[in-house]
Amino acid sequence: MTVIVVSACLAGVECRYDGQAFPVSLVIQMVKKGQAIPLCPEILGNLPVPRLSVEQCGSKIVSREGHDVTVNYVTGAKIALHIAKLVGCKKAILKSKSPTCGCGMIYDGTFSGKLIEGEGIFTKMLRQENIEVYTEDEIQEWGK
């Protein structure tokens, strides 16, 4: 059985920037059955909960206040990638729109709520390893 990596917030872990979770019942059930492993690259990058909201601005990840936290996010994504490879991950279900886990659409870096085409840094790393990445919205059919 191949283990799927999932964003920890989707599994009900309160690890988002605002200290909240974004639980998805199908993801929670997958974790409970041992089919998925929850990871949070931000926590693995030694970032606190809660933490400042950030967006991708070019090649950097910065807060609304202008703090560059790229190093923490890249470090966490690299650790999460290492774990994904250790468990033989071939698929991932990640939180949409996130600067780390976003898949297809991310916030544009202006903190205006506008979305643009793009991917989070963890998503990019997974795709480079030929790991399929889905959002929580794309997997709703999996449970049916």
Z-matrix of the N, CA and C atoms (Angstrom, degrees):
N
C 1 1.451
C 2 1.532 1 109.29
N 3 1.317 2 114.77 1 131.46
C 4 1.456 3 120.29 2 177.30
C 5 1.521 4 109.30 3 -87.05
N 6 1.307 5 116.16 4 132.89
C 7 1.463 6 121.22 5 178.26
C 8 1.523 7 108.93 6 -86.51
N 9 1.323 8 115.71 7 136.45
C 10 1.458 9 122.36 8 177.26
C 11 1.523 10 108.23 9 -98.33
N 12 1.313 11 116.86 10 135.65
C 13 1.461 12 121.76 11 174.60
C 14 1.526 13 107.44 12 -87.00
N 15 1.325 14 116.17 13 135.28
C 16 1.465 15 120.74 14 178.37
C 17 1.523 16 109.71 15 -129.78
N 18 1.323 17 115.47 16 149.89
C 19 1.468 18 119.41 17 172.90
C 20 1.516 19 108.31 18 -61.92
N 21 1.324 20 116.42 19 129.06
C 22 1.462 21 121.13 20 -176.73
C 23 1.524 22 112.15 21 -57.83
N 24 1.318 23 118.10 22 -34.18
C 25 1.469 24 120.30 23 -179.93
C 26 1.526 25 111.08 24 -63.33
N 27 1.332 26 117.40 25 -30.86
C 28 1.464 27 121.46 26 178.11
C 29 1.522 28 111.38 27 -72.42
N 30 1.330 29 116.01 28 -21.73
C 31 1.468 30 121.19 29 178.21
C 32 1.527 31 111.16 30 -90.34
N 33 1.320 32 117.06 31 6.74
C 34 1.455 33 121.19 32 177.16
C 35 1.517 34 115.39 33 95.00
N 36 1.328 35 118.01 34 4.55
C 37 1.466 36 121.15 35 178.62
C 38 1.533 37 108.66 36 -79.11
N 39 1.305 38 116.44 37 128.96
C 40 1.467 39 121.41 38 -179.36
C 41 1.527 40 109.54 39 -80.43
N 42 1.330 41 115.04 40 80.36
C 43 1.463 42 120.17 41 -174.42
C 44 1.528 43 112.99 42 -129.97
N 45 1.323 44 117.68 43 3.21
C 46 1.464 45 119.46 44 178.66
C 47 1.530 46 110.85 45 -66.42
N 48 1.307 47 116.58 46 167.26
C 49 1.463 48 120.94 47 -178.37
C 50 1.530 49 111.87 48 -54.55
N 51 1.343 50 117.28 49 -32.12
C 52 1.457 51 121.58 50 -177.71
C 53 1.528 52 112.76 51 -92.53
N 54 1.330 53 117.17 52 8.94
C 55 1.452 54 121.80 53 178.97
C 56 1.519 55 114.01 54 80.03
N 57 1.311 56 116.78 55 8.50
C 58 1.460 57 121.99 56 -178.00
C 59 1.525 58 111.17 57 -103.24
N 60 1.320 59 114.62 58 168.75
C 61 1.460 60 122.07 59 171.19
C 62 1.525 61 106.96 60 -107.78
N 63 1.306 62 116.77 61 171.04
C 64 1.465 63 123.16 62 174.22
C 65 1.526 64 106.25 63 -135.10
N 66 1.347 65 116.88 64 66.26
C 67 1.460 66 120.74 65 -170.76
C 68 1.531 67 113.82 66 -63.85
N 69 1.330 68 114.45 67 136.34
C 70 1.461 69 122.74 68 175.59
C 71 1.522 70 105.88 69 -124.19
N 72 1.317 71 116.51 70 119.14
C 73 1.470 72 120.46 71 -171.66
C 74 1.524 73 113.21 72 -56.70
N 75 1.319 74 118.37 73 -40.20
C 76 1.464 75 120.33 74 179.37
C 77 1.531 76 110.69 75 -62.28
N 78 1.318 77 117.26 76 -41.85
C 79 1.465 78 121.34 77 179.01
C 80 1.532 79 109.98 78 -64.86
N 81 1.312 80 117.11 79 -44.14
C 82 1.467 81 120.99 80 179.12
C 83 1.526 82 110.15 81 -59.87
N 84 1.322 83 117.09 82 -42.88
C 85 1.464 84 120.56 83 179.38
C 86 1.532 85 111.40 84 -64.74
N 87 1.323 86 117.24 85 -38.26
C 88 1.469 87 121.07 86 178.28
C 89 1.527 88 110.52 87 -62.83
N 90 1.331 89 116.70 88 -41.32
C 91 1.466 90 121.02 89 179.13
C 92 1.523 91 109.41 90 -65.75
N 93 1.325 92 116.96 91 -45.97
C 94 1.466 93 120.97 92 -179.52
C 95 1.533 94 112.10 93 -59.96
N 96 1.328 95 116.91 94 -33.20
C 97 1.468 96 121.46 95 -179.24
C 98 1.532 97 112.30 96 -85.12
N 99 1.334 98 117.37 97 -1.23
C 100 1.455 99 120.55 98 -178.87
C 101 1.517 100 113.97 99 78.23
N 102 1.330 101 116.87 100 15.03
C 103 1.463 102 121.71 101 -179.58
C 104 1.521 103 112.25 102 -88.99
N 105 1.327 104 116.61 103 -14.58
C 106 1.464 105 121.02 104 -176.22
C 107 1.518 106 109.67 105 -141.75
N 108 1.328 107 114.50 106 151.79
C 109 1.459 108 121.41 107 177.20
C 110 1.534 109 108.06 108 -120.68
N 111 1.336 110 117.03 109 124.83
C 112 1.471 111 119.26 110 179.98
C 113 1.526 112 111.59 111 -81.77
N 114 1.319 113 115.39 112 134.02
C 115 1.458 114 121.95 113 177.53
C 116 1.523 115 109.52 114 -134.24
N 117 1.316 116 116.56 115 146.09
C 118 1.457 117 121.59 116 172.22
C 119 1.525 118 107.60 117 -127.61
N 120 1.328 119 117.49 118 103.09
C 121 1.465 120 119.96 119 179.58
C 122 1.524 121 113.76 120 -56.44
N 123 1.339 122 117.20 121 -33.12
C 124 1.458 123 119.48 122 -179.76
C 125 1.529 124 111.08 123 -65.42
N 126 1.325 125 116.44 124 -43.75
C 127 1.464 126 119.95 125 177.90
C 128 1.526 127 109.70 126 -65.39
N 129 1.329 128 116.47 127 -41.07
C 130 1.464 129 120.30 128 178.11
C 131 1.527 130 111.60 129 -64.61
N 132 1.336 131 116.57 130 -22.29
C 133 1.464 132 122.02 131 176.64
C 134 1.517 133 112.75 132 -89.06
N 135 1.347 134 115.50 133 13.70
C 136 1.466 135 122.12 134 175.26
C 137 1.531 136 113.21 135 66.93
N 138 1.329 137 116.45 136 32.89
C 139 1.456 138 120.43 137 176.55
C 140 1.530 139 109.20 138 -95.18
N 141 1.331 140 117.19 139 146.38
C 142 1.470 141 120.44 140 -177.21
C 143 1.529 142 112.47 141 -79.07
N 144 1.318 143 115.06 142 166.18
C 145 1.462 144 122.64 143 171.64
C 146 1.517 145 106.24 144 -124.92
N 147 1.328 146 120.39 145 122.50
C 148 1.467 147 124.35 146 -6.11
C 149 1.530 148 110.97 147 -73.90
N 150 1.330 149 114.51 148 171.83
C 151 1.463 150 120.94 149 179.58
C 152 1.528 151 108.64 150 -144.49
N 153 1.318 152 115.39 151 170.90
C 154 1.458 153 120.13 152 179.51
C 155 1.526 154 110.37 153 -63.98
N 156 1.306 155 115.75 154 142.32
C 157 1.459 156 121.57 155 173.35
C 158 1.529 157 107.86 156 -68.37
N 159 1.323 158 116.61 157 136.38
C 160 1.465 159 120.91 158 -179.45
C 161 1.525 160 110.37 159 -130.62
N 162 1.316 161 114.47 160 160.90
C 163 1.461 162 121.78 161 174.03
C 164 1.525 163 108.17 162 -141.87
N 165 1.328 164 115.34 163 159.15
C 166 1.461 165 120.22 164 174.87
C 167 1.516 166 108.52 165 -76.50
N 168 1.314 167 116.03 166 129.77
C 169 1.466 168 123.11 167 175.66
C 170 1.519 169 106.29 168 -125.69
N 171 1.318 170 116.16 169 93.40
C 172 1.458 171 119.82 170 -173.85
C 173 1.512 172 108.99 171 67.61
N 174 1.315 173 117.07 172 -125.34
C 175 1.466 174 121.07 173 -179.08
C 176 1.523 175 112.44 174 -93.42
N 177 1.322 176 116.77 175 3.96
C 178 1.468 177 120.67 176 -178.09
C 179 1.524 178 111.09 177 -111.43
N 180 1.323 179 114.61 178 159.97
C 181 1.458 180 121.36 179 172.35
C 182 1.521 181 106.16 180 -116.94
N 183 1.338 182 114.89 181 118.12
C 184 1.455 183 120.33 182 -173.83
C 185 1.519 184 111.30 183 -131.03
N 186 1.330 185 114.99 184 154.66
C 187 1.464 186 120.68 185 176.26
C 188 1.528 187 109.15 186 -86.32
N 189 1.311 188 114.66 187 166.39
C 190 1.467 189 121.08 188 176.89
C 191 1.534 190 110.14 189 -55.84
N 192 1.334 191 115.53 190 -31.26
C 193 1.470 192 121.04 191 -179.31
C 194 1.525 193 112.25 192 -81.56
N 195 1.334 194 117.42 193 -2.78
C 196 1.457 195 121.48 194 177.32
C 197 1.512 196 115.59 195 92.78
N 198 1.330 197 118.35 196 7.35
C 199 1.466 198 121.22 197 178.31
C 200 1.531 199 109.67 198 -74.25
N 201 1.313 200 117.00 199 125.60
C 202 1.464 201 122.49 200 177.89
C 203 1.526 202 108.72 201 -85.22
N 204 1.318 203 116.50 202 113.55
C 205 1.463 204 121.86 203 -179.59
C 206 1.528 205 111.22 204 -117.45
N 207 1.308 206 115.62 205 24.03
C 208 1.459 207 121.58 206 -177.61
C 209 1.526 208 111.84 207 -54.76
N 210 1.324 209 117.18 208 -44.67
C 211 1.466 210 121.02 209 -176.61
C 212 1.527 211 111.17 210 -57.83
N 213 1.336 212 117.24 211 -45.62
C 214 1.467 213 120.43 212 179.51
C 215 1.529 214 111.46 213 -62.05
N 216 1.305 215 116.46 214 -43.29
C 217 1.466 216 120.52 215 -177.65
C 218 1.522 217 111.85 216 -68.78
N 219 1.317 218 117.41 217 -40.71
C 220 1.465 219 120.72 218 178.13
C 221 1.528 220 110.11 219 -67.40
N 222 1.335 221 116.93 220 -43.07
C 223 1.463 222 120.74 221 178.62
C 224 1.528 223 110.42 222 -58.99
N 225 1.322 224 116.73 223 -48.42
C 226 1.460 225 120.61 224 179.71
C 227 1.511 226 112.77 225 -62.25
N 228 1.326 227 116.96 226 -40.45
C 229 1.464 228 120.91 227 179.27
C 230 1.535 229 110.66 228 -65.41
N 231 1.330 230 116.66 229 -38.44
C 232 1.472 231 119.76 230 178.09
C 233 1.527 232 111.42 231 -65.66
N 234 1.325 233 117.19 232 -40.42
C 235 1.465 234 120.72 233 178.24
C 236 1.533 235 109.49 234 -65.51
N 237 1.328 236 116.83 235 -45.08
C 238 1.467 237 120.71 236 179.05
C 239 1.534 238 110.70 237 -61.81
N 240 1.322 239 117.41 238 -39.74
C 241 1.464 240 121.01 239 177.03
C 242 1.525 241 110.56 240 -62.23
N 243 1.312 242 116.79 241 -42.89
C 244 1.463 243 120.81 242 178.94
C 245 1.531 244 110.34 243 -59.43
N 246 1.324 245 116.66 244 -44.11
C 247 1.467 246 120.87 245 178.33
C 248 1.529 247 110.07 246 -63.71
N 249 1.317 248 117.15 247 -44.18
C 250 1.468 249 120.87 248 179.41
C 251 1.529 250 110.91 249 -58.34
N 252 1.315 251 116.49 250 -42.10
C 253 1.467 252 120.10 251 178.93
C 254 1.527 253 111.23 252 -69.24
N 255 1.334 254 117.14 253 -37.04
C 256 1.468 255 120.40 254 179.02
C 257 1.527 256 112.25 255 -60.67
N 258 1.333 257 116.85 256 -37.29
C 259 1.466 258 120.41 257 -178.08
C 260 1.521 259 112.60 258 -90.14
N 261 1.332 260 117.23 259 4.14
C 262 1.459 261 120.90 260 177.64
C 263 1.514 262 113.94 261 72.50
N 264 1.303 263 116.49 262 29.76
C 265 1.459 264 122.32 263 -178.58
C 266 1.529 265 111.83 264 -58.23
N 267 1.335 266 116.16 265 134.32
C 268 1.469 267 122.39 266 174.90
C 269 1.520 268 111.35 267 -118.59
N 270 1.360 269 116.20 268 -16.50
C 271 1.462 270 121.96 269 -179.89
C 272 1.527 271 108.85 270 -139.55
N 273 1.341 272 114.30 271 152.76
C 274 1.461 273 120.60 272 176.48
C 275 1.521 274 109.36 273 -139.00
N 276 1.322 275 115.36 274 146.19
C 277 1.461 276 121.89 275 173.64
C 278 1.519 277 105.62 276 -118.92
N 279 1.331 278 115.59 277 112.60
C 280 1.458 279 120.34 278 -172.48
C 281 1.519 280 111.98 279 -122.99
N 282 1.328 281 115.38 280 155.92
C 283 1.465 282 122.33 281 -177.24
C 284 1.519 283 110.90 282 -67.72
N 285 1.306 284 115.11 283 123.38
C 286 1.460 285 120.80 284 -179.54
C 287 1.527 286 112.26 285 -62.48
N 288 1.302 287 115.51 286 152.80
C 289 1.474 288 126.08 287 172.87
C 290 1.521 289 115.33 288 71.15
N 291 1.301 290 118.25 289 -6.98
C 292 1.462 291 122.75 290 -177.20
C 293 1.532 292 111.21 291 -70.06
N 294 1.352 293 117.71 292 144.54
C 295 1.467 294 119.43 293 176.12
C 296 1.528 295 111.80 294 -67.08
N 297 1.319 296 116.98 295 -16.72
C 298 1.460 297 121.96 296 178.24
C 299 1.519 298 111.33 297 -100.17
N 300 1.317 299 116.62 298 -48.51
C 301 1.467 300 121.94 299 -170.57
C 302 1.517 301 114.18 300 -107.66
N 303 1.310 302 118.85 301 -3.89
C 304 1.459 303 121.73 302 -177.58
C 305 1.521 304 112.73 303 -54.71
N 306 1.311 305 115.12 304 145.53
C 307 1.461 306 121.57 305 -177.28
C 308 1.525 307 108.51 306 -135.47
N 309 1.319 308 116.55 307 108.21
C 310 1.462 309 120.92 308 179.04
C 311 1.512 310 114.13 309 94.49
N 312 1.335 311 117.07 310 -45.43
C 313 1.464 312 121.71 311 -179.38
C 314 1.532 313 109.12 312 -136.28
N 315 1.320 314 115.42 313 136.02
C 316 1.466 315 121.74 314 175.23
C 317 1.527 316 108.03 315 -137.70
N 318 1.319 317 116.15 316 165.20
C 319 1.458 318 119.59 317 176.00
C 320 1.524 319 109.47 318 -69.42
N 321 1.337 320 116.02 319 148.57
C 322 1.468 321 121.65 320 -167.51
C 323 1.519 322 116.66 321 -80.86
N 324 1.329 323 118.68 322 -1.28
C 325 1.462 324 120.14 323 177.70
C 326 1.516 325 114.25 324 94.62
N 327 1.338 326 117.07 325 0.58
C 328 1.466 327 120.48 326 -179.83
C 329 1.527 328 112.14 327 -102.51
N 330 1.325 329 117.59 328 -3.81
C 331 1.461 330 123.61 329 -178.13
C 332 1.526 331 111.67 330 59.03
N 333 1.325 332 115.03 331 31.58
C 334 1.466 333 120.90 332 179.52
C 335 1.528 334 111.88 333 -102.88
N 336 1.336 335 116.78 334 -2.79
C 337 1.458 336 120.45 335 -177.71
C 338 1.521 337 113.40 336 88.01
N 339 1.332 338 116.88 337 -0.42
C 340 1.463 339 121.13 338 -178.83
C 341 1.533 340 110.13 339 -78.48
N 342 1.331 341 115.53 340 134.78
C 343 1.466 342 121.34 341 178.10
C 344 1.517 343 110.82 342 -99.75
N 345 1.325 344 114.94 343 147.30
C 346 1.464 345 121.86 344 175.07
C 347 1.527 346 108.18 345 -134.10
N 348 1.319 347 116.16 346 164.59
C 349 1.451 348 119.42 347 174.05
C 350 1.520 349 108.57 348 -66.94
N 351 1.314 350 115.69 349 135.03
C 352 1.451 351 119.74 350 179.56
C 353 1.508 352 110.98 351 168.55
N 354 1.314 353 115.63 352 176.43
C 355 1.456 354 121.41 353 -178.72
C 356 1.520 355 110.37 354 -137.78
N 357 1.316 356 114.74 355 149.41
C 358 1.451 357 120.62 356 175.16
C 359 1.524 358 110.66 357 -70.29
N 360 1.314 359 116.32 358 162.36
C 361 1.462 360 119.67 359 -175.40
C 362 1.523 361 112.72 360 -66.57
N 363 1.322 362 118.37 361 -35.60
C 364 1.460 363 120.84 362 177.11
C 365 1.531 364 109.99 363 -67.82
N 366 1.313 365 116.66 364 -42.03
C 367 1.466 366 121.00 365 177.33
C 368 1.528 367 110.26 366 -58.17
N 369 1.324 368 116.95 367 -45.52
C 370 1.470 369 120.53 368 179.24
C 371 1.528 370 111.02 369 -58.51
N 372 1.330 371 115.87 370 -43.99
C 373 1.469 372 120.01 371 -179.21
C 374 1.523 373 111.21 372 -64.60
N 375 1.329 374 117.17 373 -41.78
C 376 1.465 375 120.31 374 178.71
C 377 1.525 376 110.92 375 -62.68
N 378 1.314 377 116.93 376 -45.47
C 379 1.474 378 120.96 377 -179.39
C 380 1.538 379 111.30 378 -62.05
N 381 1.332 380 116.73 379 -35.64
C 382 1.469 381 119.78 380 177.24
C 383 1.518 382 111.63 381 -63.17
N 384 1.328 383 116.83 382 -22.88
C 385 1.467 384 122.40 383 177.98
C 386 1.533 385 111.21 384 -98.29
N 387 1.337 386 116.12 385 14.34
C 388 1.473 387 123.20 386 179.75
C 389 1.530 388 112.82 387 60.71
N 390 1.311 389 116.50 388 34.50
C 391 1.463 390 122.07 389 174.90
C 392 1.529 391 107.01 390 -97.07
N 393 1.334 392 116.37 391 126.92
C 394 1.459 393 121.61 392 -179.66
C 395 1.526 394 109.54 393 -71.65
N 396 1.329 395 116.52 394 137.81
C 397 1.458 396 121.13 395 -178.37
C 398 1.528 397 109.42 396 -123.26
N 399 1.340 398 114.41 397 132.27
C 400 1.455 399 122.45 398 178.84
C 401 1.518 400 108.91 399 -127.76
N 402 1.329 401 116.50 400 156.39
C 403 1.465 402 120.78 401 173.45
C 404 1.525 403 108.85 402 -95.33
N 405 1.326 404 115.10 403 169.48
C 406 1.456 405 120.05 404 177.49
C 407 1.524 406 111.67 405 -61.75
N 408 1.331 407 117.80 406 -27.84
C 409 1.461 408 120.84 407 179.09
C 410 1.530 409 111.62 408 -73.84
N 411 1.301 410 116.91 409 -33.57
C 412 1.471 411 121.54 410 -176.99
C 413 1.525 412 113.64 411 -75.14
N 414 1.312 413 118.71 412 -15.63
C 415 1.465 414 120.03 413 -173.97
C 416 1.517 415 113.91 414 -99.48
N 417 1.309 416 117.38 415 1.47
C 418 1.467 417 119.91 416 -176.40
C 419 1.526 418 112.14 417 -57.91
N 420 1.329 419 117.78 418 -30.82
C 421 1.472 420 121.47 419 179.30
C 422 1.517 421 111.70 420 -73.89
N 423 1.336 422 118.74 421 -19.66
C 424 1.464 423 121.65 422 -176.51
C 425 1.512 424 112.27 423 -62.23
N 426 1.313 425 116.68 424 -33.18
C 427 1.454 426 120.37 425 -175.79
C 428 1.512 427 114.28 426 -82.88
N 429 1.323 428 116.57 427 -3.52
C 430 1.472 429 120.12 428 -175.91
C 431 1.504 430 112.15 429 -97.33
